[in-house]
Amino acid sequence: MVETDLYPIIFKRKSIRNYDLTSLDENTLKEISNHLQTLKPIYEDIKIELRIVSLYMVKRRIMKKAPHYIAVLSESKDGYLTNVGFMLQQMDLFFSERGIGCCWQGIPQPTKELLNSSNLEFVIFLAFGKPSEKLHRTDVSQFKRKSLKEITDIKDADDLLEPARLAPSATNSQPWFFTGDDKILHVYGVKPGFIKSLMIKKYIPIDVGIAIYHLKVAAEHFGKKVTIFFDEPAVKNLPKKSEYFGSLKME
Ligand SMILES: Cc1cc2nc3c(=O)[nH]c(=O)nc-3n(C[C@H](O)[C@H](O)[C@H](O)COP(=O)(O)O)c2cc1C
């Protein structure tokens, strides 16, 4: 099966927070459910469950409602949050390409019923449904993001790095930094100060996983084969106040 090139979607996607609350039709939900089975992990050995649930499984607090949610439950071991970011962002771009709205939801919590239905750890929700606002941005200037200069010291690889720059992140914190070149690229997450770390620590590895996925989509768009690996020298040559997450080899 030929995979859809999601590269163009990266330049127009956005979080959707207003939904038509009627349920999507059965065929569409079946297609989404089938697509969930095709998502690629970074780490094959981490057990993960991505489940379509309805609103009543979500303790919403102050959030706006959506008709459906994907609940992510995962085994909790090294790299699991980055793995979740990498996998669930595949759904974010898939939805946006199919005309369906979605939004990562870090604040809402699962009901006891949902928690007790699995022995894996609950990680996060992705809300989705028919949007009742504009689905896409029409220009890159509509993204509120750091400049490339602030997130990388790599020159001459803008086509590859721009998609990582545009990636979504919790509270739009964009906690990433990239070194290397267009053949081997190292990915770091910003190490937050004490106070910030209490609030956003869980999200940084997820955000970095999202950015890694955007880099992979970009590299594949330009005809490269991507391998994600752990590079010992990159662990030692940390940029200031950062943490190493992984590297991409692009051939
Ligand atoms: C891990 C994660 C958690 C998020 N949690 C929430 C949330 O609880 N509520 C919300 O409205 N948006 C949430 N967002 C969406 C971000 O606020 C949004 O991606 C960011 O502001 C960039 O905007 P954009 O997605 O429209 O490009 C989350 C995003 C990520 C990646």
The ligand as a Gaussian input file, in Angstrom:
#p B3LYP/6-31G(d) Opt

LIG

0 1
 C        1.382000      17.022000      24.595000
 C        0.375000      18.091000      24.270000
 C       -0.633000      18.421000      25.176000
 C       -1.576000      19.391000      24.848000
 N       -2.606000      19.651000      25.722000
 C       -3.567000      20.549000      25.381000
 C       -4.700000      20.755000      26.221000
 O       -4.836000      20.138000      27.295000
 N       -5.648000      21.641000      25.825000
 C       -5.534000      22.342000      24.641000
 O       -6.431000      23.134000      24.322000
 N       -4.474000      22.173000      23.819000
 C       -3.500000      21.276000      24.155000
 N       -2.438000      21.060000      23.308000
 C       -2.363000      21.788000      22.023000
 C       -1.293000      22.877000      22.038000
 O       -1.712000      23.958000      22.839000
 C       -0.996000      23.317000      20.600000
 O       -0.490000      22.234000      19.885000
 C       -0.015000      24.462000      20.501000
 O       -0.509000      25.616000      21.129000
 C        0.316000      24.807000      19.039000
 O       -0.838000      25.137000      18.319000
 P       -1.281000      24.332000      17.028000
 O       -1.406000      22.861000      17.416000
 O       -2.600000      24.907000      16.623000
 O       -0.219000      24.496000      15.959000
 C       -1.476000      20.101000      23.615000
 C       -0.443000      19.787000      22.719000
 C        0.455000      18.789000      23.030000
 C        1.507000      18.432000      22.021000

